[in-house]
Amino acid sequence: MNCEKLGFIQEKIYDIAEDSEAIVEKITKMTVPQQEEQLKNILGPWPNTYTFTKSMAERTLRKRRPQNMPVVLLRPSIISGSIREPYPGWTDTLSAAGGLSIAGATGLLEFVNGDETNLADIIPVDYVSNAIIVSTALLANKPALTVVHSSSSHQNPITWRMYLTFGYPTVEKQPLSMQLAQPDIYFIKNTKLLKALYYWRSKFPAMVIGKVAKIPGIGSPKLASQMGQLQEAYKKLDELYDLFKHFTMNEWIYET
């Protein structure tokens, strides 16, 4: 949350120039093609619809909340697998840090568009769950709107390079069954360079092998199927690049 801003983020709802309900009303009056065509202008400084809609919801809730109603807005940063409960590494989704971690652990992800020295505000999912329970219990009878961050950058910061360094030994000791290559990830700030390296080292070889696999007498249906699956995986990786770019190229410190 507040990822449209940079730097130190306080536990509060920041004001914006236009009323949130007025913004949403404008959007709902558009047709779906108009919304898609104007998406960049609609989002403004927000990197995606997920962060944009959460931000509008917070501001609308602040505006509409009865003054005597206790409300806790708990904002997690980038959620990772659990550290303790129900057991270390548990997750039920490949979104957030899970998608980046799995892609890296398989060896599919070689390059990340970002700065490895930036803070990686990653928080285990069981920390977030516990924070929801505790903050609700503590503030249930407080007739106010309270913002609480569940994040690591303020009290226990790590960089993206540190995050990878901590993860490598586990992957080496217990590699994934679907591992394609030894994990080795490089952070690259230059987007054009990253796209070129990604294409020539990953996507292009897969395309060539995929075509060779279909040549009678040389390829095989099994190889063709495997290359088809690999190309689909690279499409997912493209989506992952777009999703994470804003968060690996920039950094924040969330007050806790």
C-alpha positions as CSV (number, residue, x, y, z in Angstrom):
1,M,0.0,0.0,0.0
2,N,1.1,3.6,-0.7
3,C,3.5,2.1,-3.3
4,E,2.7,5.1,-5.5
5,K,4.9,7.1,-3.0
6,L,8.6,6.4,-2.3
7,G,10.7,6.7,0.8
8,F,9.4,6.5,4.3
9,I,5.7,5.5,4.5
10,Q,3.8,6.3,7.8
11,E,1.0,4.3,9.2
12,K,-1.7,6.7,7.9
13,I,-3.9,7.3,4.9
14,Y,-2.3,9.9,2.7
15,D,-4.6,12.5,1.0
16,I,-4.8,12.7,-2.7
17,A,-6.0,15.5,-5.0
18,E,-9.3,14.0,-6.0
19,D,-12.0,12.3,-4.0
20,S,-11.9,8.5,-4.2
21,E,-15.6,8.0,-4.9
22,A,-15.5,10.6,-7.6
23,I,-12.6,8.7,-9.2
24,V,-14.5,5.4,-9.0
25,E,-17.6,7.0,-10.4
26,K,-15.8,8.3,-13.5
27,I,-14.4,4.8,-14.1
28,T,-17.7,3.0,-13.8
29,K,-19.2,5.4,-16.4
30,M,-16.7,4.2,-18.9
31,T,-17.2,1.2,-21.1
32,V,-14.8,-1.8,-20.6
33,P,-12.9,-0.9,-23.9
34,Q,-12.6,2.7,-22.7
35,Q,-11.3,1.5,-19.3
36,E,-8.7,-0.7,-21.0
37,E,-7.6,2.0,-23.4
38,Q,-7.2,4.6,-20.6
39,L,-5.8,2.2,-18.0
40,K,-2.5,4.0,-17.8
41,N,-4.1,7.4,-17.2
42,I,-6.6,5.9,-14.7
43,L,-3.8,4.2,-12.6
44,G,-1.6,7.3,-12.6
45,P,1.2,6.7,-10.1
46,W,-0.1,3.3,-9.0
47,P,1.7,0.3,-10.7
48,N,-1.4,-1.9,-11.1
49,T,-5.1,-2.3,-10.6
50,Y,-4.6,-4.3,-7.4
51,T,-2.8,-1.4,-5.5
52,F,-5.0,1.2,-7.1
53,T,-8.3,-0.4,-5.9
54,K,-6.9,-1.0,-2.4
55,S,-5.9,2.6,-2.2
56,M,-9.4,3.8,-3.3
57,A,-11.0,1.4,-0.8
58,E,-9.0,2.8,2.1
59,R,-9.9,6.4,1.3
60,T,-13.6,5.6,0.8
61,L,-13.7,3.6,4.1
62,R,-12.1,6.6,5.9
63,K,-14.8,8.9,4.4
64,R,-17.8,6.6,5.0
65,R,-16.9,5.1,8.4
66,P,-19.2,6.1,11.3
67,Q,-17.1,8.0,13.9
68,N,-17.8,5.4,16.6
69,M,-16.9,2.4,14.5
70,P,-13.5,0.7,15.3
71,V,-11.6,-0.1,12.1
72,V,-8.1,-1.6,11.7
73,L,-6.5,-1.4,8.3
74,L,-3.6,-3.9,8.3
75,R,-1.2,-3.4,5.4
76,P,1.2,-6.2,4.7
77,S,4.2,-5.6,2.4
78,I,5.3,-8.4,0.1
79,I,4.0,-11.7,1.6
80,S,6.2,-14.8,1.6
81,G,5.8,-18.3,2.8
82,S,5.6,-18.9,6.5
83,I,8.5,-18.9,8.8
84,R,7.0,-21.1,11.6
85,E,3.3,-21.8,11.3
86,P,1.8,-24.2,10.2
87,Y,5.4,-25.2,9.3
88,P,8.4,-23.4,7.7
89,G,7.9,-22.5,4.0
90,W,4.2,-23.2,3.9
91,T,2.2,-21.3,1.3
92,D,-1.0,-21.8,-0.7
93,T,-0.4,-19.4,-3.5
94,L,2.3,-18.5,-6.0
95,S,1.5,-14.8,-5.9
96,A,3.6,-12.1,-4.2
97,A,7.1,-13.4,-3.2
98,G,6.1,-17.0,-3.8
99,G,6.0,-16.5,-7.6
100,L,9.4,-14.9,-7.7
101,S,10.9,-17.5,-5.4
102,I,9.5,-20.5,-7.3
103,A,10.6,-19.1,-10.7
104,G,14.1,-18.5,-9.3
105,A,14.3,-21.9,-7.6
106,T,13.4,-23.7,-10.8
107,G,16.2,-21.9,-12.7
108,L,13.7,-20.5,-15.0
109,L,14.2,-16.9,-13.7
110,E,17.7,-15.7,-14.5
111,F,17.3,-12.0,-14.5
112,V,15.3,-9.5,-12.4
113,N,14.7,-5.9,-13.5
114,G,15.9,-4.0,-10.4
115,D,18.6,-3.0,-8.0
116,E,19.8,-5.8,-5.7
117,T,20.8,-3.3,-3.1
118,N,17.2,-2.0,-2.7
119,L,15.3,-3.1,0.4
120,A,13.1,-6.1,-0.2
121,D,10.2,-5.6,2.2
122,I,9.2,-9.2,2.6
123,I,7.1,-10.5,5.5
124,P,6.2,-14.2,6.2
125,V,2.5,-15.0,5.9
126,D,2.2,-16.3,9.5
127,Y,3.6,-12.9,10.8
128,V,0.8,-11.2,8.8
129,S,-1.9,-13.6,10.2
130,N,-0.7,-13.0,13.7
131,A,-0.6,-9.2,13.2
132,I,-4.3,-9.3,12.0
133,I,-5.4,-11.2,15.1
134,V,-3.4,-9.2,17.6
135,S,-4.2,-5.8,16.2
136,T,-7.9,-6.7,16.0
137,A,-7.9,-7.8,19.7
138,L,-6.0,-4.7,20.9
139,L,-8.0,-2.1,18.9
140,A,-11.5,-3.8,18.9
141,N,-12.9,-1.2,21.4
142,K,-11.1,1.8,20.1
143,P,-13.6,4.0,18.1
144,A,-11.1,5.1,15.5
145,L,-9.6,4.1,12.2
146,T,-6.1,2.8,12.8
147,V,-3.5,1.9,10.2
148,V,-1.0,-0.9,11.0
149,H,1.8,-2.1,8.8
150,S,3.0,-5.7,8.8
151,S,6.4,-5.3,7.2
152,S,10.1,-5.7,7.7
153,S,11.8,-2.7,6.2
154,H,11.7,-0.4,9.2
155,Q,12.8,-2.8,12.0
156,N,14.5,-5.7,10.3
157,P,15.5,-4.7,6.7
158,I,17.1,-6.9,4.1
159,T,18.0,-6.3,0.5
160,W,17.0,-8.3,-2.5
161,R,20.5,-9.8,-2.7
162,M,20.3,-10.9,0.9
163,Y,16.9,-12.5,0.2
164,L,18.4,-14.6,-2.6
165,T,21.5,-15.4,-0.6
166,F,19.4,-16.7,2.3
167,G,17.3,-18.8,-0.1
168,Y,20.1,-20.4,-2.2
169,P,21.3,-22.9,0.5
170,T,17.8,-24.3,0.9
171,V,17.3,-24.8,-2.8
172,E,20.7,-26.5,-3.1
173,K,20.0,-28.8,-0.2
174,Q,16.5,-29.7,-1.4
175,P,16.0,-28.8,-5.1
176,L,12.6,-28.7,-6.6
177,S,11.5,-31.7,-8.7
178,M,10.8,-29.3,-11.6
179,Q,14.2,-27.6,-11.4
180,L,15.5,-26.9,-14.9
181,A,18.9,-25.5,-14.0
182,Q,21.0,-24.4,-11.0
183,P,19.4,-21.2,-9.7
184,D,21.5,-18.1,-10.4
185,I,19.8,-14.8,-10.5
186,Y,21.2,-11.4,-11.6
187,F,19.6,-8.0,-11.0
188,I,19.8,-5.7,-14.0
189,K,18.7,-2.0,-13.8
190,N,18.6,-1.4,-17.5
191,T,15.3,-2.7,-18.8
192,K,16.4,-2.9,-22.5
193,L,19.5,-4.9,-21.5
194,L,17.4,-7.3,-19.4
195,K,14.9,-7.9,-22.2
196,A,17.7,-8.6,-24.7
197,L,19.4,-11.1,-22.3
198,Y,16.2,-12.7,-21.4
199,Y,15.2,-13.2,-25.1
200,W,18.6,-14.5,-26.3
201,R,19.4,-16.7,-23.3
202,S,15.9,-18.1,-22.5
203,K,13.0,-17.4,-25.0
204,F,14.9,-17.8,-28.3
205,P,16.6,-21.2,-27.5
206,A,13.2,-22.5,-26.3
207,M,11.6,-21.4,-29.6
208,V,14.3,-22.9,-31.7
209,I,14.2,-26.3,-29.9
210,G,10.5,-26.2,-30.1
211,K,10.6,-25.9,-33.9
212,V,13.3,-28.6,-34.2
213,A,11.2,-30.9,-32.0
214,K,8.5,-30.9,-34.6
215,I,10.8,-32.0,-37.5
216,P,10.1,-35.6,-38.4
217,G,13.0,-37.9,-37.7
218,I,14.7,-35.4,-35.5
219,G,12.3,-34.3,-32.9
220,S,9.6,-36.2,-30.9
221,P,6.1,-35.5,-29.6
222,K,7.4,-35.6,-26.1
223,L,10.1,-33.0,-26.7
224,A,7.6,-30.8,-28.6
225,S,5.2,-31.1,-25.7
226,Q,8.0,-30.2,-23.2
227,M,9.0,-27.1,-25.3
228,G,5.4,-26.0,-25.5
229,Q,5.1,-26.2,-21.7
230,L,8.4,-24.2,-21.4
231,Q,7.2,-21.5,-23.7
232,E,4.0,-21.2,-21.7
233,A,6.1,-20.9,-18.6
234,Y,8.0,-18.0,-20.2
235,K,4.7,-16.3,-20.9
236,K,4.0,-16.5,-17.2
237,L,7.4,-15.2,-16.5
238,D,6.7,-12.2,-18.7
239,E,3.7,-11.4,-16.5
240,L,5.9,-11.8,-13.4
241,Y,8.4,-9.3,-14.8
242,D,5.7,-6.8,-15.3
243,L,4.2,-7.4,-11.8
244,F,7.4,-7.1,-9.8
245,K,9.3,-4.4,-11.8
246,H,7.9,-1.5,-9.8
247,F,8.8,-3.2,-6.5
248,T,12.3,-4.3,-7.4
249,M,13.3,-1.0,-9.1
250,N,12.1,1.1,-6.1
251,E,12.3,0.8,-2.3
252,W,10.2,1.9,0.7
253,I,10.5,1.9,4.4
254,Y,7.2,1.2,6.0
255,E,6.8,2.5,9.5
256,T,6.2,-0.2,12.1
